[in-house]
Amino acid sequence: MGIRETVKNCFLHISPTYRVVRRIENQVACLESRINAQAEKQEMMFWWGKMHPEESLTQTKKRFFLSLPKAEGPLRQLQLGSNEILKNLKTICQQEDILYWISFGTLLGAVRHKGFIPWDDDIDISFLRQDFERLSQVLKEHPQLKLVPYYHCKGHWHLYKVIFRKFPELFWVDITIWDKIDSSLLGKEKTWCQIQKVREKAYREIDRKAKYFFKEYCSDPVESKDEQAIQEIFRYFRQKLLLGGTPNAIYRSIDSVYLGGETLMPLTEIFPLITLEFEGECYSAPANYEKYLTSVYHYLNFPKEILPGHLDPNGQRLEKIEQLSQKNTSFK
């Protein structure tokens, strides 16, 4: 018996309150299990009801999701505005021979809906480090687009967004940077643990510097002086992850927001890139997207939430977009 179980048993014998709490916790866990089991049964009944003759369950699910109607109103205008940024980025990458691929919810939308997930409100695109650095140089002189760093002091994340210079708060594309690494030296698990430790140390160091920042950032654009200080810390800690060898995997860089759900990704799951359709355009996408979408998103199951994830709580962003739409304002 482990130490934790021993301590629990001690409390069960000496504390009546603890016994009551544990009994309630067990009852709640049992109830959750029963609710989940019932939900799974109802979902399966739904799919069986949708199935056509000679059709597999996977085919039924793909057909159903593809048939869902697109978003309407201000949310659709938001999607289309951000999509203009994506199309511009694609053109830049083609002209400058910059490698990219659509990722996360945008990849899921391309595979499942051939466009936006009907309730989604953002776009995700990924770059290897060297390609991102080339893109950042190009965007410094771009007349329409701008690359902006964002930071969240309490949430401990850093992220780049590409925005319209004309509408900086309305439309954007989230950028994720990926770094290569050789996981064969330490093994996948130890390599990943080292990456996570370095990530945590970097953000602890940023915390120490944050008291000198211009403000306490909360999903806000970062002032240039503060961004320089943040990047100095990231560069220092990225050096800790240069293990040598021939890279065989990539990971979400320590200067890109990481919210969990991923580990190292073998290069063979990403490259060679393929093309997928998204809102009527073809974009580069990971080679083995099925494995990623299944393991991270369970993408052919019903989603747990059907709500946009980035809208402001007061709805001001959608109101502004609706006003622009009524004026027939160009999003470019």
LINTALIN-V435444 format. One record per residue. N is the residue number from 1. SS is DSSP state (H for helix, E for strand, L for the rest). PSI is psi in degrees with one decimal (none if undefined). D_LAST is the distance of its C-alpha to the last C-alpha in Angstrom with 1 decimal. Layout:
# LINTALIN-V435444
n;ss;psi;d_last
N;SS;PSI;D_LAST
N;SS;PSI;D_LAST
This chain:
# LINTALIN-V435444
n;ss;psi;d_last
1;L;132.9;64.4
2;L;170.1;61.6
3;H;-41.6;61.6
4;H;-44.9;58.9
5;H;-35.5;60.9
6;H;-45.0;64.1
7;H;-42.4;62.5
8;H;-44.1;61.3
9;H;-36.8;64.8
10;H;-46.5;66.3
11;H;-36.2;64.1
12;H;-32.1;64.9
13;H;-29.3;68.6
14;H;-13.0;68.5
15;L;107.7;65.7
16;H;-38.6;65.9
17;H;-42.7;62.5
18;H;-37.4;61.0
19;H;-40.0;62.7
20;H;-44.5;61.2
21;H;-44.7;57.7
22;H;-38.5;58.1
23;H;-40.7;59.4
24;H;-41.8;56.4
25;H;-42.9;54.0
26;H;-38.1;55.8
27;H;-41.1;55.7
28;H;-44.4;51.9
29;H;-40.3;51.3
30;H;-41.3;53.6
31;H;-42.8;51.7
32;H;-41.3;48.3
33;H;-41.7;49.8
34;H;-40.4;51.1
35;H;-43.7;47.8
36;H;-40.9;45.9
37;H;-41.1;48.5
38;H;-39.9;48.4
39;H;-39.6;44.5
40;H;-41.0;44.8
41;H;-43.7;47.4
42;H;-38.2;45.3
43;H;-42.3;42.3
44;H;-38.7;44.6
45;H;-38.1;46.1
46;H;-48.0;42.6
47;H;-39.9;41.8
48;H;-35.9;45.2
49;H;-24.4;44.7
50;H;-12.9;41.4
51;L;135.4;43.0
52;L;157.4;43.8
53;L;144.6;47.1
54;L;17.7;47.0
55;L;136.8;43.8
56;L;164.5;43.5
57;H;-41.1;42.2
58;H;-42.5;39.3
59;H;-39.0;38.4
60;H;-46.9;38.6
61;H;-44.4;36.3
62;H;-40.9;33.7
63;H;-40.5;34.0
64;H;-50.8;33.7
65;H;-36.5;30.6
66;H;-25.8;28.9
67;H;-8.1;29.9
68;L;139.9;28.3
69;L;153.5;25.9
70;L;164.6;22.2
71;L;159.7;21.0
72;L;169.4;20.5
73;H;-148.7;19.1
74;H;-35.8;17.0
75;H;-40.1;17.6
76;H;-38.3;16.2
77;H;-37.9;13.0
78;H;-46.6;12.9
79;H;-45.8;13.6
80;H;-35.7;11.0
81;H;-45.6;8.2
82;H;-32.7;10.0
83;H;-30.8;10.7
84;H;-37.7;7.2
85;H;-44.6;8.1
86;H;-43.7;11.5
87;H;-39.5;10.9
88;H;-41.0;9.4
89;H;-40.2;12.5
90;H;-44.7;14.7
91;H;-44.8;14.0
92;H;-45.8;14.7
93;H;-37.2;17.8
94;H;-42.3;19.1
95;H;-36.3;18.9
96;H;4.1;20.5
97;L;48.6;22.9
98;L;130.4;21.9
99;L;136.6;23.4
100;L;167.7;21.7
101;E;146.5;22.3
102;E;148.3;21.0
103;L;170.4;23.3
104;H;-130.2;24.8
105;H;-30.3;23.4
106;H;-41.1;20.7
107;H;-44.5;23.7
108;H;-43.4;25.8
109;H;-40.0;23.3
110;H;-42.2;23.0
111;H;-43.0;26.8
112;H;-30.7;27.8
113;H;-3.8;25.1
114;L;29.3;23.1
115;L;-155.8;20.0
116;L;142.1;19.5
117;L;129.1;22.8
118;L;-28.3;22.8
119;L;10.0;23.3
120;L;159.7;21.1
121;L;16.7;18.1
122;L;173.6;16.9
123;L;139.8;16.5
124;E;134.0;18.9
125;E;144.2;19.1
126;E;150.9;22.1
127;E;144.1;23.2
128;E;157.4;26.6
129;H;-50.5;27.2
130;H;-33.6;27.3
131;H;-36.5;24.0
132;H;-41.8;22.3
133;H;-36.5;23.7
134;H;-41.7;22.5
135;H;-43.1;18.9
136;H;-34.1;19.2
137;H;-41.8;20.3
138;H;-41.6;17.5
139;H;-17.0;14.8
140;L;-30.6;16.9
141;L;5.5;15.7
142;L;134.1;12.2
143;L;-23.9;10.0
144;L;-35.4;6.8
145;E;154.9;8.9
146;E;139.2;12.2
147;E;124.6;15.3
148;E;130.5;17.2
149;E;141.8;20.7
150;E;150.9;22.0
151;E;150.6;25.7
152;E;109.1;28.0
153;L;-42.8;31.5
154;L;-38.0;33.4
155;L;-11.2;31.7
156;L;58.9;32.0
157;E;153.0;28.8
158;E;141.0;26.2
159;E;144.5;22.8
160;E;141.3;19.7
161;E;144.8;16.2
162;E;125.4;12.9
163;E;166.5;10.4
164;E;132.8;7.2
165;L;-31.8;9.0
166;L;-31.7;7.6
167;L;70.2;8.8
168;L;-20.7;11.5
169;L;2.7;13.8
170;L;-42.4;12.0
171;L;146.2;10.5
172;E;165.2;12.0
173;E;126.0;13.9
174;E;134.5;17.6
175;E;130.1;19.2
176;E;129.9;22.9
177;E;136.9;25.1
178;E;136.0;28.3
179;E;145.6;31.4
180;E;155.0;34.2
181;E;154.3;37.8
182;L;109.0;41.3
183;L;-5.4;42.7
184;L;-19.9;45.9
185;L;-44.3;47.5
186;L;-14.3;47.7
187;L;157.0;46.8
188;H;-47.8;43.7
189;H;-46.0;44.8
190;H;-36.4;46.0
191;H;-44.6;42.9
192;H;-41.7;40.7
193;H;-39.8;42.9
194;H;-42.0;42.6
195;H;-45.6;38.8
196;H;-38.1;38.9
197;H;-43.0;41.5
198;H;-40.0;39.5
199;H;-46.1;36.4
200;H;-40.5;38.5
201;H;-39.1;40.1
202;H;-44.2;36.8
203;H;-29.1;35.6
204;H;-39.6;39.0
205;H;-39.3;38.8
206;H;-38.4;35.3
207;H;-40.3;37.1
208;H;-32.2;39.7
209;H;-19.8;37.2
210;H;-25.3;35.1
211;L;-15.2;37.6
212;L;0.4;36.5
213;L;162.3;32.8
214;L;-34.7;30.9
215;L;171.4;30.7
216;L;105.5;31.3
217;L;137.5;28.0
218;E;83.8;27.3
219;E;39.1;24.1
220;E;155.3;22.7
221;E;142.2;20.8
222;L;133.6;23.7
223;L;146.4;24.8
224;H;-41.2;25.1
225;H;-41.4;28.9
226;H;-37.7;29.2
227;H;-37.6;27.0
228;H;-43.3;29.2
229;H;-41.1;32.2
230;H;-45.2;30.8
231;H;-32.7;30.0
232;H;-41.1;33.5
233;H;-45.7;35.0
234;H;-43.5;32.9
235;H;-42.1;33.9
236;H;-46.0;37.5
237;H;-26.0;37.7
238;H;-31.4;35.8
239;H;-27.0;38.7
240;H;-16.8;41.0
241;H;7.6;39.5
242;L;88.7;40.1
243;L;-7.4;43.1
244;L;-174.6;43.5
245;L;-178.7;44.3
246;L;119.2;42.0
247;L;136.4;39.0
248;L;3.8;39.3
249;E;165.8;36.8
250;E;157.9;33.6
251;E;153.6;32.8
252;E;122.2;29.9
253;L;158.0;30.1
254;L;-16.6;31.6
255;L;16.2;28.5
256;L;142.6;26.4
257;L;134.8;27.1
258;L;119.1;30.1
259;L;12.3;31.1
260;L;173.7;33.8
261;L;-0.6;34.5
262;L;159.5;34.3
263;L;-149.7;36.7
264;L;145.1;36.7
265;E;122.6;35.1
266;E;143.3;37.0
267;H;-31.3;35.0
268;H;-16.0;36.3
269;H;-19.3;34.4
270;H;-45.2;31.1
271;L;148.0;32.0
272;L;143.5;31.9
273;L;148.7;28.5
274;E;-173.8;28.0
275;E;142.4;25.1
276;E;153.9;24.2
277;E;136.6;22.0
278;E;113.8;19.1
279;L;43.8;17.2
280;L;-0.6;18.3
281;E;155.0;17.5
282;E;133.3;20.2
283;E;154.5;20.0
284;E;142.9;22.7
285;E;158.9;25.0
286;L;146.2;28.3
287;L;-47.2;31.4
288;L;57.9;33.4
289;H;-30.4;30.8
290;H;-44.3;33.5
291;H;-44.1;35.7
292;H;-48.1;33.0
293;H;-32.6;31.7
294;H;-44.4;35.3
295;H;-35.9;36.5
296;H;-41.5;33.7
297;H;-15.1;32.4
298;L;54.1;35.2
299;L;-11.7;32.4
300;L;10.2;34.6
301;L;164.3;36.1
302;L;134.4;35.0
303;L;151.1;32.6
304;L;-33.1;34.2
305;L;142.0;31.3
306;L;67.2;28.9
307;L;143.3;26.6
308;L;140.2;23.1
309;L;-7.6;23.9
310;L;9.4;21.3
311;L;146.0;20.9
312;L;146.1;22.3
313;L;-25.9;25.8
314;L;-3.5;25.4
315;L;13.4;22.5
316;H;-33.8;20.5
317;H;-45.4;17.3
318;H;-34.9;17.6
319;H;-43.5;18.6
320;H;-41.1;15.6
321;H;-39.8;13.4
322;H;-38.9;15.9
323;H;-42.0;15.7
324;H;-39.9;12.0
325;H;-40.0;12.8
326;H;-30.3;15.8
327;L;-0.7;14.1
328;L;37.5;11.8
329;L;135.7;8.8
330;L;137.2;5.4
331;L;4.5;3.8
332;L;none;0.0
